[in-house]
């Protein structure tokens, strides 16, 4: 008998028994008893109606199982599909667990499970576990399934050290990660490890398929390579041992691999292939076309590879998307730097800016503006703000054109229409979102340099943070220059002293007689910022008992806490924390709450359970 | 330098105190005055004949008229722009001039083809604008091409990404015909501004 793998895809389950029969009919007497009359619903774990246990009650299966069990080295493996694997009889190797007993000499095997592990990046998870574990270990056969992550280790000492790691690692949401350890049979890739001469042959075959000029390895239809077939070596890449052997050879012989072609290998899962990330991280081109990948979740397991080109056509997963553009964007979410998908060039990834918004500094060549103009503007800004902050603002008179315009705005927040913290700017606020009166709209637009400078003089005293400035030069002709400054400043006097504001100032300027510029349009937008320290303290859950801390509050404060809790839906303690951090300014606390909530920075446990 | 008439502004002050008729003709909402809202165009009633010309007499046109016109155009424009951006992204490039430039978080995109490409790739968006301001741009800067500066701010959530604060500035230029004025974007500068939450 030979190694045979009757893997059933979801689509193929209807044909499962007939396949079984077909493959085994000629070579294995067992299958004569395997009927093809059994109900398919009983085979489908996904159906949910019948459990896996019921399968064993099917008379035909039961009989086959009994027959099978009497043969050594045969196994029924059920993992959402029925797979009946009949192997050639082989002597158990050292370290391999026998059927009934565990061989303790070289170390028993243990299965390590992280429930909910699917949400963590493999590399991060393994690095975290390794760094917390007192005993070094080698993880084997890492895979994701059913929301959990799992791998195997050998040796009781490693296993018990890993048990100690449970609930020690914190994830990004400050949840402790549990780790379950249980005994296990030998993992497949170890148990079915290819023999040295098989490995040697595999290496020779792969060498033939390697193109050194392109650093490309072509493993299309690898199972049916004439060399391998001729020597009776069955390389089914779905199987962990075959994939592990292949990757091992890649790591040892083609360490700088750029392109890997796995077309037409009937791959339905990529757990094994995900080890490629460690074995050959240089791979930039991956071809997975014409396989059996059912869902983009499989492809997601490869996301730590920095791919530039990917082929996925001919996989069932394409049908899970209503159209080409949702398919493309889902793939791009896995691989943000992807340039080509299925042979099509994707538009250049300007959107990198979304994933990691970076602020381009003025000195970077983001726009073709002459150095001279750039330095002119930067010099202007420096002088402007130095005068504005430390000098007499009336001197700014010179900088404005006679007929210049200036206006000021602050945001309009429909949830909380009156942010009291920006009250100094209320009277000049020309935000057209809430200012509808055309008369006022004209009045509040300061016109002529005299009016402008007058209004600038009465604005609060400030201290601008030059290091925070980001300048966009966004339009220029010979006669006009447009630039925007984004930055921060601090209020240095009055009720809001110490508050940090964010601002955006847009200037339109024309050249002046000497080497200077005149401002013809000036628009200033001021927004409040949230001090960073509030954010981090907010994230740490407070574990004091509720009533004890509430008792230390004044009556008024207690009322605020109750009201805040009702309005925000957060538990009392969290509401109290939020209010405390805002110095019991209810409005401000509300703003902070809304901002953090929309950014998803409030942990779920902060909210009251809905009964 | 052009002769500058300050007096009209002083004079206006007196008039405004009495809330002259001029204001009462104009209702206070943005969807007014036959500013038609074709789907992808920002169109307003024609500019006054004097404003449309570039003769020195254009200076005599009321500053207030410029401001009103700018406000009207800006409000119409912003409504259409973000609606198109969120719901009809494909149509967005039509709001731009042929040679328009977009600076998106520092990245430069010039020309309609590049813009179309860019907006195609940009994930779907949900914009919430909570600030809008506009100013008529001084003629000296624009060589008598009527231009409006529009400034907006708010929050935006792109699909697959967290929410960001954004600031955006536009230069709108008017293309006048006898029947109406079509406003198009000559330049667009967009930036995330996440001082607190990055």
Interface residues (C-beta under 8 A of the other chain):
Chain A: X329 X333 X346 X347 X349 X350 X351 X353 X354 X355 X357 X358 X359 X360 X364 X366 X367 X368 X401 X402 X403 X404 X405 X407 X409 X410 X411 X412 X413 X414 X430 X431 X432 X433 X436 X437 X438 X439 X441 X442 X443 X445 X447 X448 X468 X470 X472 X474 X475 X477 X479 X480 X482 X484 X486 X488 X502 X504 X506 X508 X509 X510 X520 X521 X523 X525 X527 X529 X530 X531 X532 X535 X595 X596 X598 X599 X600 X601
Chain B: X1 X4 X6 X9 X16 X19 X23 X26 X28 X29 X63 X64 X67 X68 X71 X74 X75 X101 X103 X104 X105 X106 X107 X108 X109 X117 X118 X120 X121 X122 X123 X129 X130 X131 X132 X133 X134 X135 X136 X137 X138 X140 X141 X142 X143 X149 X151 X153 X154 X155 X158 X159 X160 X161 X162 X163 X164 X165 X167 X169 X171 X186 X187 X188 X189 X191 X192 X193 X194 X195 X196 X197 X198
